Structure formats: structure tokens, C-alpha cells
Amino acid sequence: MKHLASFLGRFLYFLMGWRFEPLPSYFSSKHVIIGFPHTSNMDAVRAFTAFRIIKRTGHIMVKKEWFFWPMSFFLKAIGGIPVNRRASEGVVEQMVAIFNSRNEFLLAIVPEGTRKKVPTIKTGFWHIAKAARVSIICWYLDNENKTARWLGEIIPGEDKMEDLIRIRDLYERAGYRFPFYMKLGAEIRNSAGIRMMSPELELCFLCFCRDIFLVHPVDAYFSLVDYN
């Protein structure tokens, strides 16, 4: 059955005029897979088809309220995982529990969260990967070249901002820039890790860059680090 689904998936990609890159060597049984961009319903079609091509099940988080008959049958068929947002344990803890209970689990997340333009991405995927001790796979729907691409693997470290910058760089080199704002008040440090400003001055600096020069705070951060 998986072989037939894989064949049909490749055939669908062929009909769409798309190409699918083979699995990279770092791909294993447990990952958080993030995908960009998310601009149309066809992105979801290509993503679900991709999992059929590689003969794996990609799982997505869905509010548990949607798991009612007959919708539950469809959601489970496409890899939906019910999430209880009102539970005492958070979404991160729920996903970590599933990662720990299974031998194979691929969690697919769209950090942009919606097809509409957003000011910044959601970073819950990093917290899940960090807590579950799994790597983040960066997947890219290259619309210009009509190719589904694997851009790289990120193993979460101790600094979330540093990891997000590495992820942003991977996508920028591939030709896509996702919305990414540094949280106001975050520490600005130079390349040696030395704090350069007080929290109050950092806040003023970031607001100044954002409101006066219309520069993304994180871009201002890069300029400051490169300069020093």
C-alpha cells in the first residue's frame, strides 16, 4: 500500500510540474519538520503528498474539538494529532510525551501559522524539538523552481535566537525570507557574547530602528554584531 501511495504521490507531483528531492542522509525516525512558505491550500496538498512519496506519516497538531465523527476519521487518516489546549500540561509537553512514547514520529509544523501575512513566525516548534531532544528539519516549497527541497538540519542548542538565525539563514540562501522579529527587550550582545546595552537602552534602540528607519529589529541586531 505504501509503495502504491508513493507512486501516486510522485505521479501527482509530475502532473503539477513539481520535482521532489530525495531524502537527505540526516533524515531519521523522529524530527520536527518545519515548512515554508504557507501561501495557498496547494502547499498543504504538496506537503501531504510528500509524506506519501517518502512512505512516512507526517503528523500535524489539531484541536481536539475537531475530533468528532466523521471528521475524526479523516483527521487521523492524514496524521492529525488531537491537542488539548485547556489541559494542565501545555502543547509542548503533550507533543514531547508522544515523541517519547513512539519509535517513529514526524511532527510537521508551519511556523507562519496562516496563509495571511504575519509580523513574525511562531517559535513553538523550537521548544517542542528542544524538549523532545529531536532535530529540526527545514523543508522548503521552492515555487520559483517548482521543487520540494530539504535545506538542512538544526539541532536545538541553548540559545533559541541563535538557532532561529541559523534557520533564517538556511531559507534566505534558498531564496526565501520569512517574517522574523526579535522580541523587544532581548539582550543585544556582540560576537564575543558581551552584553552591549542595558535593557532600557536596548528597548529604545530596537524601537528606534523599527519606528524611525523601518528596519526589522533583528536586522539591526545583525548590523550591530557585524560592526563589532
C-alpha positions in Angstrom: 0.0 0.0 0.0 2.8 2.4 0.9 4.5 1.6 -2.4 1.3 2.4 -4.3 0.8 5.7 -2.4 4.4 6.7 -3.1 4.0 6.0 -6.8 0.7 8.0 -6.9 2.4 10.8 -5.0 5.2 11.1 -7.5 2.7 11.0 -10.3 0.8 13.8 -8.7 4.0 15.9 -8.4 4.6 15.1 -12.1 1.1 16.4 -13.0 1.7 19.6 -11.0 5.1 20.0 -12.8 6.9 19.7 -9.5 10.1 17.9 -8.5 10.7 16.2 -5.2 14.3 16.0 -3.8 15.3 12.6 -2.3 15.5 12.2 1.4 18.8 13.6 2.9 21.2 11.4 4.8 20.4 13.1 8.1 16.7 12.1 7.9 15.7 9.6 10.6 12.7 8.4 12.6 12.0 11.4 14.8 12.0 15.0 13.8 10.1 18.3 14.0 9.8 19.3 10.3 9.1 23.0 9.6 7.9 24.2 6.2 7.9 27.5 4.3 6.1 29.2 2.7 2.4 28.8 3.5 0.6 30.9 0.9 -2.1 28.6 -0.5 -4.0 25.4 0.0 -1.8 23.7 -2.5 1.1 24.0 -0.1 -0.8 21.6 2.2 -1.5 19.3 -0.7 2.1 19.1 -1.7 3.2 18.6 1.9 0.8 15.6 2.5 1.8 14.2 -0.9 5.4 14.5 0.0 5.0 12.3 3.1 3.3 9.6 0.9 6.3 9.8 -1.5 8.8 9.1 1.3 6.5 6.4 2.7 6.2 8.0 6.1 3.4 9.5 8.1 3.6 13.2 8.8 1.6 14.3 11.8 0.0 17.7 12.4 -1.5 19.2 15.5 -5.2 19.7 15.5 -7.5 21.0 18.3 -9.1 18.0 20.0 -12.6 19.6 19.5 -12.3 18.7 15.8 -12.1 15.0 16.5 -15.7 14.1 16.2 -17.2 11.5 13.8 -16.8 11.5 10.8 -14.2 14.3 10.9 -12.0 12.3 13.3 -11.7 9.5 10.7 -10.4 11.9 8.1 -8.1 13.7 10.5 -6.5 10.5 11.8 -6.1 9.3 8.2 -3.9 12.4 7.3 -1.9 12.1 10.5 -3.8 14.5 12.8 -2.9 14.5 16.5 -5.5 15.9 18.9 -4.2 18.7 21.1 -5.9 19.8 24.3 -5.1 23.4 24.8 -7.0 23.5 28.1 -5.1 20.7 29.7 -2.9 21.4 32.7 0.1 20.4 30.6 0.9 22.6 27.7 1.1 21.8 24.0 4.8 21.3 24.2 4.5 18.8 27.0 1.8 16.9 25.1 4.0 16.6 22.0 7.0 15.6 24.0 5.0 12.8 25.6 4.1 11.5 22.1 7.7 11.7 20.9 8.8 9.7 24.0 6.1 7.1 23.5 6.8 6.2 19.9 9.6 4.7 17.9 8.8 6.9 14.9 7.2 10.3 14.9 7.5 13.1 12.4 5.7 16.3 13.5 5.1 18.8 10.7 4.7 22.4 11.7 4.1 25.6 9.6 5.7 28.4 11.7 3.9 31.1 9.8 0.6 29.6 11.2 -1.6 31.0 8.5 -1.7 31.9 4.8 -2.1 35.5 5.7 0.9 37.8 6.2 2.1 37.8 9.7 4.6 40.1 11.5 6.7 37.2 12.8 6.8 33.4 12.9 5.7 31.3 15.8 8.5 29.6 17.6 6.7 26.7 19.4 8.4 24.2 17.0 11.8 25.1 18.6 10.5 24.5 22.1 9.0 21.1 21.1 12.2 20.0 19.4 14.3 21.2 22.3 12.2 19.5 25.0 11.9 16.2 22.9 15.6 16.2 22.1 15.0 15.8 18.4 16.3 17.8 15.5 14.5 20.4 13.3 14.3 19.6 9.6 13.9 22.6 7.3 11.7 21.9 4.3 11.1 24.4 1.5 8.5 24.6 -1.2 10.5 26.4 -3.9 7.7 27.8 -6.0 10.1 29.5 -8.4 11.8 26.3 -9.4 8.8 24.0 -8.5 10.9 21.9 -6.3 10.3 20.5 -2.8 13.7 20.9 -1.1 15.4 19.8 2.1 17.5 22.7 3.3 19.2 21.3 6.4 19.0 20.0 9.9 19.2 22.1 13.0 19.9 20.5 16.4 18.4 22.9 19.1 21.1 24.4 21.3 20.9 26.5 24.4 20.2 29.8 22.6 16.8 30.0 20.7 17.6 33.2 19.0 20.9 31.8 17.6 19.1 28.7 16.3 16.4 30.9 14.7 19.0 33.0 13.0 20.6 29.8 11.6 17.2 28.7 10.3 16.5 32.1 8.8 19.9 31.9 7.0 19.1 28.5 5.5 16.0 29.8 4.0 17.5 33.1 2.8 20.2 31.2 1.0 17.5 29.2 -0.7 15.7 32.4 -1.8 13.0 32.9 0.9 12.9 35.3 3.8 10.3 34.6 6.4 9.0 37.2 8.8 11.2 37.3 11.9 11.2 39.9 14.6 13.5 40.0 17.6 11.4 40.4 20.8 11.8 43.8 22.2 14.0 43.9 25.3 16.0 40.9 24.1 19.7 41.1 25.0 22.0 42.5 22.3 25.4 41.0 22.5 28.5 41.2 20.3 30.2 38.3 18.7 32.1 37.6 21.9 28.9 37.3 23.8 29.4 40.5 25.8 26.3 42.5 26.5 26.4 45.8 24.8 23.5 47.7 26.3 21.3 47.9 29.4 17.8 46.5 29.0 16.3 50.0 28.9 18.7 51.2 26.2 18.2 48.0 24.2 14.4 48.6 24.2 14.9 52.2 23.0 17.3 51.1 20.3 15.1 48.4 18.9 12.0 50.7 18.9 14.0 53.4 17.2 15.1 51.1 14.4 11.6 49.8 14.0 9.7 53.0 14.0 12.1 55.5 12.5 14.2 53.5 10.0 11.5 50.9 9.4 14.2 48.3 9.9 13.5 44.9 11.4 14.9 44.8 14.9 16.8 41.5 14.1 18.4 43.2 11.1 19.6 46.0 13.4 21.0 43.2 15.6 22.9 41.7 12.8 24.4 45.1 11.8 25.5 45.7 15.4 27.1 42.3 15.7 28.9 42.6 12.3 30.1 46.0 13.1 31.7 44.9 16.4 
